[in-house]
Structures are given as structure tokens and as C-alpha cells.
Amino acid sequence: MPDRWRRALIVFTLVWMTFVTAVTGADPAHPLFDGFFLVPLAAWILALLVHSLRSRGRGDRDPVNPDSRPPRHP
């Protein structure tokens, strides 16, 4: 997964958890608190699925073999 996706998901997770904590007053009995972990988890899973589908469509499934790279000269 690209770093910018990962960073965006981390920011989303932090913002979501802060928002839920602020709105519910950290009360686990509040109905919004049910999605405290589920919403970020769903976002991460969705991002992984989208990334894998995009990679599959472009043919990036095969990892790069380090032996197939040209030699580096210092």
C-alpha cells in the first residue's frame, strides 16, 4: 500500500477516534461508540481491497526479483 494511503488512513483513524471520544464523552454506552473501532477497521480493509484490485488490474502482482535489477555502481 502506498505511503500516502497509509498516512491518510492513520490520520483518519486518529481523527475518527478523537471525534467519537469527544462526542460521546468516552461513554461506552453511547450508540456512536459502537463504531469506535469498526469504522477505522472497515476503512483499512476497504483501502487494502482497493489497492489489491488496482494492483491486479495493472499486473503488479509479481514482486520484483532483486537479481533482475541492473547492478549498482558506486
C-alpha positions as CSV (number, residue, x, y, z in Angstrom):
1,M,0.0,0.0,0.0
2,P,1.4,3.4,-0.9
3,D,2.7,5.6,2.0
4,R,0.2,8.4,1.2
5,W,-2.7,5.9,1.6
6,R,-1.2,4.7,4.9
7,R,-0.7,8.2,6.2
8,A,-4.2,9.2,5.2
9,L,-5.7,6.2,7.0
10,I,-3.7,6.9,10.1
11,V,-4.9,10.5,10.1
12,F,-8.5,9.3,9.5
13,T,-8.2,6.8,12.4
14,L,-6.9,9.4,14.8
15,V,-9.5,12.0,13.8
16,W,-12.3,9.5,14.0
17,M,-11.3,8.2,17.4
18,T,-10.9,11.7,18.7
19,F,-14.2,12.7,17.3
20,V,-16.1,9.8,18.8
21,T,-14.4,10.3,22.2
22,A,-15.3,14.0,22.2
23,V,-18.9,13.5,21.1
24,T,-19.6,10.6,23.4
25,G,-17.6,11.8,26.4
26,A,-15.8,8.5,26.4
27,D,-19.1,6.8,27.4
28,P,-19.0,3.2,26.0
29,A,-22.8,3.0,26.4
30,H,-23.3,5.7,23.7
31,P,-24.5,4.3,20.4
32,L,-21.8,6.1,18.4
33,F,-19.2,4.4,20.5
34,D,-20.1,1.1,18.8
35,G,-18.2,2.3,15.7
36,F,-15.1,3.4,17.6
37,F,-13.0,0.5,16.2
38,L,-15.3,-0.8,13.4
39,V,-15.2,2.3,11.2
40,P,-11.4,2.6,11.0
41,L,-11.1,-1.1,10.6
42,A,-13.5,-1.0,7.7
43,A,-11.6,1.9,6.2
44,W,-8.3,-0.1,6.4
45,I,-9.9,-3.2,4.9
46,L,-11.5,-1.2,2.1
47,A,-8.2,0.5,1.3
48,L,-6.4,-2.8,1.2
49,L,-9.1,-4.3,-1.2
50,V,-9.0,-1.3,-3.5
51,H,-5.2,-1.4,-3.6
52,S,-5.1,-5.1,-4.4
53,L,-7.7,-4.7,-7.1
54,R,-5.8,-1.8,-8.6
55,S,-2.5,-3.7,-8.5
56,R,-4.1,-6.8,-10.0
57,G,-5.5,-4.6,-12.9
58,R,-2.1,-3.2,-13.6
59,G,-0.3,-6.5,-13.4
60,D,1.9,-5.5,-10.4
61,R,1.2,-8.8,-8.5
62,D,4.7,-10.2,-9.1
63,P,7.3,-9.0,-6.7
64,V,10.5,-7.5,-8.1
65,N,13.3,-10.0,-8.1
66,P,16.4,-8.3,-6.7
67,D,18.6,-10.3,-9.1
68,S,16.8,-8.9,-12.1
69,R,17.8,-5.3,-11.3
70,P,20.8,-3.9,-13.0
71,P,24.0,-3.7,-10.9
72,R,24.6,-0.5,-9.0
73,H,28.0,1.1,-9.4
74,P,29.3,3.3,-6.6
